[in-house]
């Protein structure tokens, strides 16, 4: 499974990387792929998580596919569309991890958590006004982006957007801007940050279950925040690409089965947590089977 791609940088120590890059430059050197030492247990767990990913996603599709009759509102349609994105992002994570691109799997896990939290928030917390704001915010933000492009490269903008289209976008923006101007964070929602929406969902679940639950806040405060380092390319995530060997620093990324298994376990966790509320909204026919599958997965079966 692991692939090794490496380059070599000449410098004295990891602490001197920035200075070395300035004064010595960087010399890139291909290195032949070499399997890293990993335990059979890590490899076995990785394949278990891959197999679970396929089974879980197929089951999730069986829950959602087909005709469903109920009094659905706009917020329900948004939730179901977000759930569809969960399924696609979960599959993307599986495909990417098979290519040993672990950093990019975490980027996908972060997106998956966002889709999952927002989907359940729409089902459990949001009202019709929130759903309308979620829908209309795209027009508000789209015009802001248009203005930024116009200020940067107006000839390019005109190739992409006609004067008539720009004016229509402006009129739409002026109609809705009072709902978003001056707000911070995620302007479409009174709970303007993902962790706030996760906490609201947990509060609803806790009342229903009559016990304290923090499942969705856990998704945000562990998986989402950890994955954010890979999304933004922070120093912590980049440290996986650097290794000091004597007087050289190798720039490479050597994945392991252990971290690949951890990433896929995280993706599976997010999909499990969003699936039950979706099933409930679609009639709750699969709750017992979902719990059986979840307990078997947690138990290592």
For each residue, the residues with C-beta under 8 A, 3 or more apart:
1: 43 46 98 100 255 257 260
2: 35 36 38 100 254 255 256 257
3: 33 99 100 255
4: 31 33 34 36 252 254
5: 30 31 33 252 253
6: 29 30 31 250 251 252 254
7: 26 27 28 29 30 31 250 251 252
8: 27 28 29 31 248 249 250 251
9: 17 20 21 26 27 248 249 250 251
10: 20 24 27 247 248 249
11: 16 17 19 20 21 24 247 248 249
12: 16 20 247
13: 16 244 249
14: 17 242 244 249
15:
16: 11 12 13 19 20
17: 9 11 14 20 21 242 249
18: 21 22
19: 11 16 22 23
20: 9 10 11 12 16 17 23 24 249
21: 9 11 17 18 24 25 26
22: 18 19
23: 19 20
24: 10 11 20 21
25: 21
26: 7 9 21 251
27: 7 8 9 10
28: 7 8 251
29: 6 7 8
30: 5 6 7
31: 4 5 6 7 8 34 250 252
32:
33: 3 4 5
34: 4 31
35: 2
36: 2 4 254 256
37:
38: 2 42 43 256 257 258
39: 42 43 257 258
40: 43 44
41: 44 45
42: 38 39 45 46 256 257 258 261
43: 1 38 39 40 46 47 257
44: 40 41 47 48
45: 41 42 48 49 257 258 261
46: 1 42 43 49 50 257 258 260 261 264
47: 43 44 50 51
48: 44 45 51 52 261 300
49: 45 46 52 53 261 264 265 268
50: 46 47 53 54 94 97 98 264
51: 47 48 54 55
52: 48 49 55 56 264 268 297
53: 49 50 56 57 90 93 94 264 267 268
54: 50 51 57 58 94
55: 51 52 58 59 293
56: 52 53 59 60 90 268 271 272 275 293 297
57: 53 54 60 61 87 90 91 94 271
58: 54 55 61 62
59: 55 56 62 63 275 286 289 290 293
60: 56 57 63 64 87 271 275 278
61: 57 58 64 65 87
62: 58 59 65 286
63: 59 60 275 278 279 282 285 286 290
64: 60 61 80 83 84 87 278 282
65: 61 62
66:
67:
68: 72 282 283
69:
70: 76 281 282 283
71:
72: 68 76 77
73: 76 77 128 131
74: 77 78 128 131 132 135
75: 78 79 122 123 126 127 128 130 131
76: 70 72 73 79 80 122 123 281
77: 72 73 74 80 81
78: 74 75 81 82 119 122 131 134 135
79: 75 76 82 83 119 120 122 123 278 281
80: 64 76 77 83 84 119 278 281
81: 77 78 84 85
82: 78 79 85 86 115 116 118 119 122
83: 64 79 80 86 87 115 119 274 278
84: 64 80 81 87 88
85: 81 82 88 89 115
86: 82 83 89 90 112 115 116 119 270 271 274
87: 57 60 61 64 83 84 90 91 271
88: 84 85 91 92
89: 85 86 92 93 108 111 112 115
90: 53 56 57 86 87 93 94 112 267 268 270 271
91: 57 87 88 94 95
92: 88 89 95 96 108
93: 53 89 90 96 97 105 108 109 112 263 264 267
94: 50 53 54 57 90 91 97 98 264 267
95: 91 92 98 99
96: 92 93 99 101 104 105 108
97: 50 93 94 100 101 102 105 260 263 264
98: 1 50 94 95
99: 3 95 96
100: 1 2 3 97 255 260
101: 96 97 104 105 255
102: 97 105 106 253 255 259 260 263
103: 106 107 230 237 240 253
104: 96 101 107 108 230
105: 93 96 97 101 102 108 109 260 263 264 267
106: 102 103 109 110 226 227 229 230 231 237 263 266
107: 103 104 110 111 227 230 231
108: 89 92 93 96 104 105 111 112 267
109: 93 105 106 112 113 223 224 227 263 266 267 270
110: 106 107 113 114 223 224 227 228 230 231
111: 89 107 108 114 115
112: 86 89 90 93 108 109 115 116 267 270 271
113: 109 110 116 117 194 219 220 223 224 227 270
114: 110 111 117 118 194 224
115: 82 83 85 86 89 111 112 118 119 274
116: 82 86 112 113 119 120 216 219 270 271 273 274
117: 113 114 120 121 194 197 198 201 216 219 220
118: 82 114 115 121 122 194 197
119: 78 79 80 82 83 86 115 116 122 123 274 277 278
120: 79 116 117 123 124 201 216 273 274 277
121: 117 118 124 125 126 189 191 197 198 200 201
122: 75 76 78 79 82 118 119 125 126 130 131 134
123: 75 76 79 119 120 126 277 278 281
124: 120 121 200 201 204 205 277
125: 121 122 130 191 197 200 201 204
126: 75 121 122 123 130 131 134 189
127: 75 130 131
128: 73 74 75 131 132
129: 132 133
130: 75 122 125 126 127 133 134 188 189 190
131: 73 74 75 78 122 126 127 128 134 135
132: 74 128 129 135 136
133: 129 130 136 137 179 180 187 188 189
134: 78 122 126 130 131 137 188 189
135: 74 78 131 132 138
136: 132 133 139 140 176 179 188
137: 133 134 140 141 180 187 188
138: 135 141 142
139: 136 142 143 169 172 173 176
140: 136 137 143 144 173 176 177 179 180 187
141: 137 138 144 145
142: 138 139 145 146 169
143: 139 140 146 147 169 170 172 173
144: 140 141 147 148 173
145: 141 142 148 149
146: 142 143 149 150 157 161 166 169
147: 143 144 150 151
148: 144 145 151 152
149: 145 146 152 153 156 157 160
150: 146 147 153 154 157 166
151: 147 148 154
152: 148 149 156
153: 149 150 156 157
154: 150 151 157 158
155: 158 159
156: 149 152 153 159 160
157: 146 149 150 153 154 160 161 166
158: 154 155 161 162 163
159: 155 156
160: 149 156 157
161: 146 157 158 165 166 169
162: 158 165 166
163: 158 166 167
164: 167 168
165: 161 162 168 169
166: 146 150 157 161 162 163 169 170
167: 163 164 170 171
168: 164 165 171 172
169: 139 142 143 146 161 165 166 172 173
170: 143 166 167 173 174
171: 167 168 174 175
172: 139 143 168 169 175 176
173: 139 140 143 144 169 170 176 177
174: 170 171 177
175: 171 172
176: 136 139 140 172 173 179 180
177: 140 173 174 180 181
178: 181
179: 133 136 140 176
180: 133 137 140 176 177 183 187 188
181: 177 178
182:
183: 180 187 192
184: 187 192
185: 192 193
186: 189 191 192 193 194
187: 133 137 140 180 183 184 192
188: 130 133 134 136 137 180
189: 121 126 130 133 134 186 192 197
190: 130
191: 121 125 186 196 197 199 200
192: 183 184 185 186 187 189 196
193: 185 186 196 197
194: 113 114 117 118 186 197 198 220 224
195: 198 199 217 220 221
196: 191 192 193 199 200
197: 117 118 121 125 189 191 193 194 200 201
198: 117 121 194 195 201 202 216 217 219 220
199: 191 195 196 202 203 216 217
200: 121 124 125 191 196 197 203 204
201: 117 120 121 124 125 197 198 204 205 216
202: 198 199 205 206 213 214 215 216 217
203: 199 200 206 207
204: 124 125 200 201 207 208
205: 124 201 202 208 209 213 215 216
206: 202 203 209 210 211 212 213
207: 203 204 210
208: 204 205
209: 205 206 213
210: 206 207
211: 206
212: 206
213: 202 205 206 209
214: 202 217 218
215: 202 205 218 219 273
216: 116 117 120 198 199 201 202 205 219 220 273
217: 195 198 199 202 214 220 221
218: 214 215 221 222
219: 113 116 117 198 215 216 222 223 224 269 270 273
220: 113 117 194 195 198 216 217 223 224 225
221: 195 217 218 224 225
222: 218 219 225 226
223: 109 110 113 219 220 226 227 266 269 270
224: 109 110 113 114 194 219 220 221 227 228
225: 220 221 222 228
226: 106 222 223 229
227: 106 107 109 110 113 223 224 230 231 266
228: 110 224 225 231 232 234
229: 106 226 232 234 236 237
230: 103 104 106 107 110 227 233 237
231: 106 107 110 227 228
232: 228 229
233: 230 237 238
234: 228 229 237 238
235: 238 239
236: 229 239
237: 103 106 229 230 233 234 240
238: 233 234 235 241 242
239: 235 236 242
240: 103 237 253
241: 238 251 252 253
242: 14 17 238 239 249 250 251
243: 249 250 252 254
244: 13 14 248 249 250
245: 248 249 250
246:
247: 10 11 12
248: 8 9 10 11 244 245
249: 8 9 10 11 13 14 17 20 242 243 244 245
250: 6 7 8 9 31 242 243 244 245
251: 6 7 8 9 26 28 241 242
252: 4 5 6 7 31 241 243
253: 5 102 103 240 241
254: 2 4 6 36 243
255: 1 2 3 100 101 102 259 260
256: 2 36 38 42 259 260
257: 1 2 38 39 42 43 45 46 260 261
258: 38 39 42 45 46 261 262
259: 102 255 256 262 263
260: 1 46 97 100 102 105 255 256 257 263 264
261: 42 45 46 48 49 257 258 264 265
262: 258 259 265 266
263: 93 97 102 105 106 109 259 260 266 267
264: 46 49 50 52 53 93 94 97 105 260 261 267 268
265: 49 261 262 268 269
266: 106 109 223 227 262 263 269 270
267: 53 90 93 94 105 108 109 112 263 264 270 271
268: 49 52 53 56 90 264 265 271 272 297
269: 219 223 265 266 272 273
270: 86 90 109 112 113 116 219 223 266 267 273 274
271: 56 57 60 86 87 90 112 116 267 268 274 275
272: 56 268 269 275 276 290 294 297
273: 116 120 215 216 219 269 270 276
274: 83 86 115 116 119 120 270 271 277 278
275: 56 59 60 63 271 272 278 279 290
276: 272 273 279 280 287 290
277: 119 120 123 124 274 280 281
278: 60 63 64 79 80 83 119 123 274 275 281 282
279: 63 275 276 282 283 284 285 286 287 290
280: 276 277 283 284 287
281: 70 76 79 80 123 277 278
282: 63 64 68 70 278 279 285
283: 68 70 279 280
284: 279 280 287
285: 63 279 282
286: 59 62 63 279 289 290
287: 276 279 280 284 290 291
288: 291 292
289: 59 286 292 293
290: 59 63 272 275 276 279 286 287 293 294
291: 287 288 294 295
292: 288 289 295 296
293: 55 56 59 289 290 296 297
294: 272 290 291 297 298
295: 291 292 298 299
296: 292 293 299 301
297: 52 56 268 272 293 294 300 301
298: 294 295
299: 295 296
300: 48 297
301: 296 297
